[in-house]
Structure formats: structure tokens, C-alpha cells
Amino acid sequence: MSEWFYGIGDTQHGPVEEGRFEALIASGVIKPTTLVWREGMPDWIELRVMRPAMPPPIGNPYASPNLGSRSGSIQYYGAPTTTSGLAIASMVCGILGLLTCFVYIPGVCGLAAVICGHLGMNSIRSSPYPLDGRGMCIAGLITGYIAITLQVFMILGFFFVFHRAFKTTESWQF
């Protein structure tokens, strides 16, 4: 779990664990205009930028949250995280690259998977708000590299077979 920092006025608070951070948001200590930061974010941003639409709390909205324990505190769903489009493209191209590497399509899908995978990992790492898709990027990178490797071996195999076939037909002189 990540540790959060937040600033109220000129004072920085934290590190705060994810659960405590969510409880501080639910209790109103951290407001939408509060600056927040966690490792991996390039800069401090307002909470409302990171979570544009915060859903209402679940449970009794009039109950006082007990921040010390889980029972009795107001639970709410955080803003849904989005998945990187490059991560999805990387995984899809990697799978297509594996499926099409035996048909002579010169590594286009595998190459696209590798490129999208590296770009997706970079965008996830440098995003100011949490992005999902790291696993998809890794899967796309692995399948892309495997597809490219299989394609190279298949091309080398074809050259070897045709070279051997030419050698044997040249010795058949009547």
C-alpha cells in the first residue's frame, strides 16, 4: 500500500497509510482543495484533480467516524482508477503477435506490443494520478518479445530449409 502526504495551510502531514488517508477524506479533514502527494507522482496536486467525482460515503452519513478502528468508521469507494490504454494495446498486440507469428507477418504485432508496453510502463510511472495496467504492460512485453523471437527463428528456419533444398536440387543433374 502506498503512503500519502497532504498539506493543510503551510503544514505538511504524513506519511499516512491508504486506509487512514481514506478515513481523513471521509471525515472532511482532507478536502477536495487539499494538496496531496504519494511516491510516483511528479508533483503535489489537489485531491479534486486526482479524484474528480467522489461518491458519497456508505453507511450512516450522520455517524461520527472512529478513525482508530475499522468498525464504526465511514467507508466509501474511492474514485475508480483507469487502465492505461497503452497497457491494453500492448497486451492485445502481444497476444495477436503470438497467434500470427507463424503466418508471415513480419513481427508487426510483436513489435507493436513491445513499443506499447514500454510506453505504457512509462506513462503509468509518470502519471500524476494512479493508473492501472502494469500487469498488462508486462504481459504485452513478454508476449511481444516471444512473438518477435519466434518470428526470427521461423525466418532463419525457412532460409535453412530453402538453402538445403537448393543444394540438393543442384546435385540432381541428368
N, C-alpha and C positions, 0 to 999 in steps of 0.2 A: 504494500500500500504506500501511496505517496504521502509526503508530509507537506502541509500547506503553511504559507506565511500570509499574513494580512496586515494592512496598515489602517489605523484609525487615527485621524489627525496627523501628527508628526511622529507617531509612535509605531514601531514595527512589532508585531506579535507573532509568535510561533517559535519553533515548528509545532504544528498541530496535526494529529493523525486525521485520516479521512472521516472517520465516524464523528469525532469531536467537531471537525470543521462543518460537517452537515448539520450537527446539532446547533452550532453557533449561527448558522444561516437560518435554521428553523426558528430559533428563539429571537431573531431580529438583531443580534449583536453585529453580525456581518450583514450589511445592507447591499442592495444592488449597485450602489455607487462606491462601495469599498474596494480598494485596490488589493488584488490577491496575486500570489505567485507560488509556483512549485518548480522543482527541478525539471529541466527540459523546456521550460517556457523562456522565450528570448527576453521578455520584459514584463513588468508589472502591468496588469490590465484590470479594468473594473469588472466586477462579478457579472454585471448585466451583459457585458460583451461576450463573456465566456458562456453564460447561460442566459440566452435571450428570453426564453419563456419558462419561468419557474412555475411548475404546477403547485396547486395548493397542498398544504400538509394533509396527511392521512391521520384519521383518528379524531379526537375531540379538539377542535381548534381553540377552545377556551381553556384547555388544561395547561397548567404551568409545566414546562418541560423540566425534567430532572436530569441535568447534564451529567450527574455522577453515575447513573446506571442506565441500562438499555430499557428496562421496563418503566413505563410512565413517560418516556420522552416522545416527543412528536416525531414520527417517521414520515419522510416524504421521498418521492422519487426525484433524483437529480435530473438535470437536463439530459436527454438522450444523446449519447455520443454518436458521431457519424463515422462511417467507414471510409477510408481513403479510396477514391475512385481508381487511383493508380494501383492500389493493392488488389482490387478486384480484377482489373485488366491484366495484371501480372499473373495472377492465378489462372484466369481463363486462358490466356495465351500460352502459359506453361502446359496446361492440360491439352490444349489443341496441338501444341508443339510435339508432345509425346504421341498423340494419335496420328499426326501427319508426318512424322519423321521418316516413316517407311515409304511414303509416297514422295516422289521427288519434288518437294517444295523446299528450296534450299535454306532451311533453318530460319525462315521468316518469323514463324510463330515463336520459336525458341528465343530468337534474338529479341523480339518484342517483349517477351516475358522477362528477360534479364534487364533490359533497359527500364521497363515499367517498375520492376521490383526495386532496382536501385533508386530510381526517382521517388517511388512511394516511401521507401525507408527514410529518405532524406526529408520528404515533406512531413512525415509523422514525427520525426525527431525535432524539426524546427517549427512545428505548428504552435501558435500561441494558445490553443485550446486542445483538450485531449482528443486524439483521433485513434480510432481502432483500425486494425488491418495489418498489424505487424506480422502475425502468423501467415496471413495470405501472401504478404510480400515474400516471406521466407519460402513458402511453398512454391510460389511462382519462380523464384530464383533457382531453387533446386530442380524443379521440373524443366525449366528453361535450359539450364546448363546440361542436364541429362539429355534433352532433345538435341541440343547442338552437338554434343559428344557422339550420340548415336548417328546423327546425320553425317558427321565427319567419317566415322568408321564405315558407314554404309557406302559413302563415295569412294573411300580407299578400297573397300572390298570390290566394288564394281570395276575400278581400274585394274585391280589384280586379276579378276576373272577375265576381263576383256584382253588384258595383256597375255595371259596364259592361252586364251583361245586363239589369238593371232599367232602366237609361237607355234601352236600345234597345226594350224592351217597352212603355215608357210612350209612346214616339213612334208606336207602332202603333195608332192609333185608327181605327176603321172608321166 
